Amino acid sequence: MQSLQDFLGAFNGLVWGTPMIVLILGTGLYLQLRLGFMPLRRIAYGFRLIWGSRRRAERAEGEISPFAALMTALSATVGTGNIAGVATAIAVGGPGALFWMWVTALVGMATKYGEVVLAVKYRERDDRGEHVGGPMYAIRNGLGRRWHWLGTAFAVFGGLAGFGIGNMVQANGIAGAVHNAFGVETWVTGAVLLVLTGAVILGGIRRIGAVAEYLVPAMCIGYMACVAVVLVVFAERIPAALALILHHAFNPAAATGGFLGASVLLALQKGVARGIFSNEAGLGTAGIAQAAGATRAPVQSGLIGMMGTFIDTIIVCTMTGLAIVVSGVWDSGASGAVLSASAFEAAMPGVGKYLLAVCLALFAFTTILGWAYYGEKCWEFLAGSASRTPFRIVWTLAVFPGAVLSLDFAWLVADTLNALMAIPNLISLLLLSPVIVQATREYFERENGALPQVAPARAPGR
């Protein structure tokens, strides 16, 4: 067993290594260039679309509002990565890692935009008349039969990875946080989670979307309010913290306190890796949720979908990172959620760790809900709609062992599969980039905002 775990550890280091980071960032940068940096220039427009998408537009096809679709996608991305992941990046790579998380998000907005545009453009209706989409459908319907195996590969990796990274690992994090903060036994938390998860996901995307539509904004605002307290308490340190982040993004961070020091390359690697883990730009998952959203145009869905990356990383992760740096605990030697808890405790002694535990539990729970939908659609692509109910039951039951067992091996397998999901998605994004560019051009020409720098090209034939 140990030899297998060692092999998987080495393989995981390979698939999440420099080539994968270059592939993900390179794809995002390529799309940004092809789109004339439209995703960055249309951030304000994206926020306006989010505000206007809270209700379904007339004659728009889809099961839930675009806002609910975005919240479903955010429910899966705004999770432990925003709390523990950011802290780990800073603990290992130094404050400069936060800067490279920003870069990853800004580049990744184009990736997320392209994923959603393709997911909506090539979505289908299942046997119940509901819209389904995502990289597997974009590959099958956009690239044709000879590429069908690539869509199948994505669905297999996603369908298996979800049980680890989107279910059991999240349940384990919740149970651990609740036990450490409040002393509640992990089996009790597991039983409560099982009931809550089943109550939501057995109702399908409409119930998941309805819960996410209210829970995700509430938990994000609540978390940001807690972080705001930390920033207010240490307000005088904010300018110095920002200067430290920018300095260590391009200069090595020397060892200090419990911090062992970090090179610029290490800061870049950790910042990019944790940024991708947090916002999932490049994995293709957001398109699965957005494909269920009611919309008149794939580009409009893409503009809404790309804002998930901005909200997740530029807003939520930035606040976590700033809280850790301004509180002065970043070089304490702690890592993960413990480091984030230290920042909260420094500003709110006696209550900070409890607030963080609640935030972490909520973030992880919504991730279970969002990934439930992703996994379900992957298995439906592979086995048909008959797999829907059995999947929901198995997904619900998996929460309990996730909460009470040690999951080091499961985490390793799931994290590896998570990386493998990106490869089929990124290939399809590159091959179908002409379709993304052309759809973007046509949309903004209709909106009287043509993009003359976007060069049309022919998409691959079926």
N, C-alpha and C positions, 0 to 999 in steps of 0.2 A: 504493500500500500504506500509506503514511504517513497519507494522508487517511482511509482506512478505519479505521486504528488510532486516529486522533484522534476519529473519530465514535464508535467503540466505547467509548473512554475516557470521552467525555461521556455516553454512554448508560449506562455502568456507574455513573458518579457519580449519575445520575438514579435508577436502580433500587435502588441501595444508599443512596440519600439519606434525608433526613428523613422523607418520606412512608412509605417502607418500614419504617424504624425504628419510627415511630409505629404502623403497622399490626401489626407483630410484637409490640411491647410492649403495644399496646392489646388485641390478641386474648388474650394471656396474662393481662393484668390482668382482662379481662372474664370469662375462665374461672375465675380465682381467686375473683372475687366471686360468680359463680354457684355455685361449689363450696364457698363458705364458707371459703375458704383451706384446704381439706382437704389439698392436697398439702404445704403447709408444716407442718400439724399432724400429718401422718402420716409424717414423715421416719424416725423410729425404727422404725415399723411397716414401712416400705419396706425398711430394712436387714434386718429379721428375715425378710421374705419372700425377699430375695436369698439369705440364708444357707440358708433351707429349700428353695430352688429348684434346688439343685445336682443333684438327682436328679429324674427325671420322676415325677410323682404318678400313682397308678393311675387308669385310666380317663380320663386327661387326653389330649386330642388335640393332636398336633403332632409335628414331626420331630426336634426337639432339646429339651434341657431349657431351662426359662426362663432359667437362669443362663447357658447357652451362648448363648442369643439375646441377652441383655444384653451379654455380652462381645463378640459379633459387632457389635452397635451401637456399643459403646465402641471397638472396634478402628477404626471409621471416624471417630469423633469425637475420640478422644485421639490427636492427631497433631501436625503442625507448628504448628498454632494454639496449642497449649499451651506451646510453647517460643518460637517466633519470633513468633507472633501477639500474645501477651501482651507481649513485649518491644517490639514495634512500637507497641502501644497506649500503653505508658508513655513510650516515646521521643518520641512525638508529642503525646500528651495529658497527660503528666505522671502522677505517682503516683495522682492522683484517678481516673484511668481504671479502676484496679483496682476501686474501690468500685462504679462503674457496671457493671462486669462481674458483680459479685455481685448487684446488683439485677436485671440481665438474667437471670441463672440462676434466681433465686428466683421471678421472674415466669414464666420459661420452663418451670419444672417443671410448671405447669398446662397449658401448650401441649403439652409432650411427653406428659404423661398423656393428654390428649384424643386426640392423634394415635394413640397405641398402642391405646387403648380402641376407637376406630373401626376401626383396622386389623384387630384381632382379631375384633371383632363382625361385620364385613362380609367377612371373608376367605373364600376359595373353595378348592376342590381342583382342581389341574390334572389333565392327562390321565394323570399318573403317580400320582395319589392324594395328592400332597404339598400342604400348605397354602400358599397365596400370599395376600398382602394388602398394604396400603399405601394411600396417599391415592387412587390411581386406582381401586381396588376399593371404597373407602369412598364415593367420589363416584358410581360406577356403581350400586352396590347400595343406597346410602343415600339418594341424591338422585334416582335414576331416570334414564331414557333421555334426557330432555331436557338433562341435565347431562353426558352422556357425553363431550362435546367437552372439558370441563374436565379430566376424568381423562386424556384423550388428551394434552392439553397438558402436564400434569404429567409423564407418561411420556416425552414427546419431550424436554422440558427435562432431565429426570433422566438419560435414556439417553445424551444427548449430553454433558452436563456432566461425567458420571462419567469419561469418557476424559481430560478435562483435569484437573479438580481432584482426582479420586480416583485417577488413574493416572499420567499423564505428569509432572504437576507434582510429585507425591510422589517418583517415581523420580528426577527431576532434583534434588530436595532431598537425597535419599540420596546420589547420586553426587557432588554438590558437597561435602557434609559429609565423606564418606569421603576424597575427594581432598584437601581442605584440611587434614584432620587427619592422614591417613596417607600421602598421596601416591599413592594407588591411581588408575590411569587410569579415566576415566569409562566407557569401553567395557567394561572388566573388570567393574566394578560392575554395569553394565547387563546383561551376559551372566549373571552370578550371579543377579541379580534375576529375569530372565526364567525361569530354571530353577526357582527357588524359588516364584515366583508360579504357574507352570504346575502344579507338583507339588501345590499346595494347591487352587486354584480349579477344576481339572479334576475334582476329587472332589465338587464341589457344596457345598450348605449344611452337610451333615453333617461334611465334612472341614474346611470353614472354621470351623464352630462348635467342632469338636474342637481345632483349633489355637488359636483365639481363647480358648477356655476356660482354657488353660494359659499362653499367651504374654502375653495382656493383663494379667492380675493380676501376673505376674512382672515385666513391664516397668514397670508402674505402681509397684510396690513398690520396684524397683531405682532408678527415677528419684527417688521420694520420699526414699529413703535418701541419694542424692547431694545432694539439696536440703537434707536435714536436716543434713548436714555443714556446708553454707554457713550455715545458721541457727544452728548451735551455735557456729561460729567467731565469728559476729557477734551472739551472743545478747543482749548488752547494748544493741544498737541496735534490737531488735524493738519495744519500746514506742514509741520515737520514730518508727519507720517506720510503725506503725499510725496514730499521730497525724498524720503527714504525709499519709498516704493519705486519711484522713477530712477533713483541712483542705482539701486541694486538690480534693476532690470538690465543694466548695461555694464555693471561693475560687480566683481565678486563680493559676496557678503562674508566678512571675517567671522571666525568663531567668537562667540560671546555668551556668557551664562551657560545655559544648557544647550545652546545652538551650536552645532558642529561646524558651521560654515558651509557655503555653497558657491559653486561657480556660476557664471552667467548661463552656461549650457544647462546646468541642473535646474536653475530657476525657470528657464524656458521650457524644458521637458516637463517639469511638474505643473507649471502653469497651464500649458497646452493640454496635457493629459487630464488634469482635473477639470479644466474648462469643458472639454469634450464630454467627460463623464457627467458633468452637471447639466449641460444644455442639450446634449444628444444630437447636435448638428453634425450630420454625416452618417448617422445610424439609420435614418429613414423613418423613424417611428412616428414623428409628428404627422406625416402625411396620412397615416392610417386613421388617426382621429379626425383630421380636417376633412377627409373624404366623406365623412358623415354629415358635415355641416352644410346647411342650406346656402347656396350661392348661385349667382348668375354668371360668374366668370372665374376660371381657375386662378387668374392673376390676383383677383381680389382676395381669394382664399390664401394665396401665397403671401400677400402683403400683411395679412392678419397673422398668419402662421409664423412669419419671420420675427415678429415682435415678441414671440415667446422666448427666443434666444436673448433678445435685448433685456427683457424683464428678468429672466432667470439669472443671467450672468452680470450684465452691466449694472443692474439695480440690486438684486438680492445678494449675489455673491460679493459685490463691492462693499456692501454694508457690513457683511460678516468679516471680510478682510480688514476693513478699516477699524472695526471694533477691536480686533485682535492686535493690530499694530498700535493704535492709540492708547490702549490699556497697558501697553508695555509688557505683555505676557508672551509675545511671539517668540522670544528667545529663552523661554523657561525650560525647554526640553520636553514639554508635553506635546501631544499631537492629537489629531482627530477631534471628536466631540469634547474630550477633556479640555483641550486648549480653548475651544469656544466657550465652554462653561467657565473657565478661568477668567476670560474677558468679561463675561456677564457678572461674575462674582466680584471682580475688581470694582465695578461700578455700582452693583447692587448687592452688597454683602448679605448673606443669609437667605436671599430669595432668588438670586441670579440663576443658580444651577437648576432650581425647580422650574423657572420660566423656560429655560432652554430645553429641559426634558419634555415639557408639554409641546413646545414648538417642534422638536425633533420627532415626537410621536405623531403629530398631525401631518408633518411633511412626509414621513414614511408611510402613513396610512393612505394618503392620497396617491402615493406612488403605486401602492398595491392595486388601487382602483384603476388607475390609468393603464398600467401594464396588463391588467386583466383583459382589457379590450384589445390591446395589441396582440397578446397571445392568442386570444379567441379568433381573431381574424387570420392570424398565421395558420392556425390549425384548420380553419374553415377552407382556406385556400388549398391545403393539402388533402383534407379528408371530407370536404363538403359540409353542408349545413347540419348534417346529422351529428357532427361532433360538438355542436354548440352547447347543449345542455350537459353532456358528460364533462366537457372541459370546465364549465362553470362550477360543477360540483367538485371536481378534483382540485381546481384552483382554490376553492374555499377551504377544503380539507387540508391542503398543504400549508395553510397559515399556522396551524397549531404546532406541528413538528418544527416548523421554522422558528417559532418563538422559544421552544424549550431545548433544542439541540445545538451542539457546537457545529458551526457551518464553515469552517475554514476551507475544507475541500470543495463544498458546494459553491462557495464564493469564487474560488479559483476557476472552476469549470464554467460558471455563469459569466464571469468577467471575460474569459477567453471567447466564449460563444458571442458575447456582446460585441467584441472587436470584429469577429468574423462576419457579423451582420453588415458591417460597414462596407465590406469589399463589393458585394453585388450592388449595393445601393450607389456607391461612388462610380462604379463602372457605368451604370445606367444613366447617372447624372451627366457624365462626360459624353456618352454616346448620344443622349437626347438633348444636350445643351442647345442645339439649333432650335428645337421645338420650344424650349423655355424662352429663348431670345425672341423668336417670332411672336409668340403669344404676348410677351411683354410689350413689344413694339406696337402690336395691333391694339392692345388695351389702352395704352397711353395716347395713341393717336386718336382713339375715340374720345378720350378724356381731354383732348387738346393739349397734351403734354408729351409730344413725340420725343423719342430718344435718337437723334441722328447719329450718335456714335455707336449704336448697336448694329453690328453687321449681320445681315441675314445669312443663313447657310442651310444647306439641304440636310434633312434628318436621314438617318439610316433607313434603308428600305426594309419592309417586313419580310 
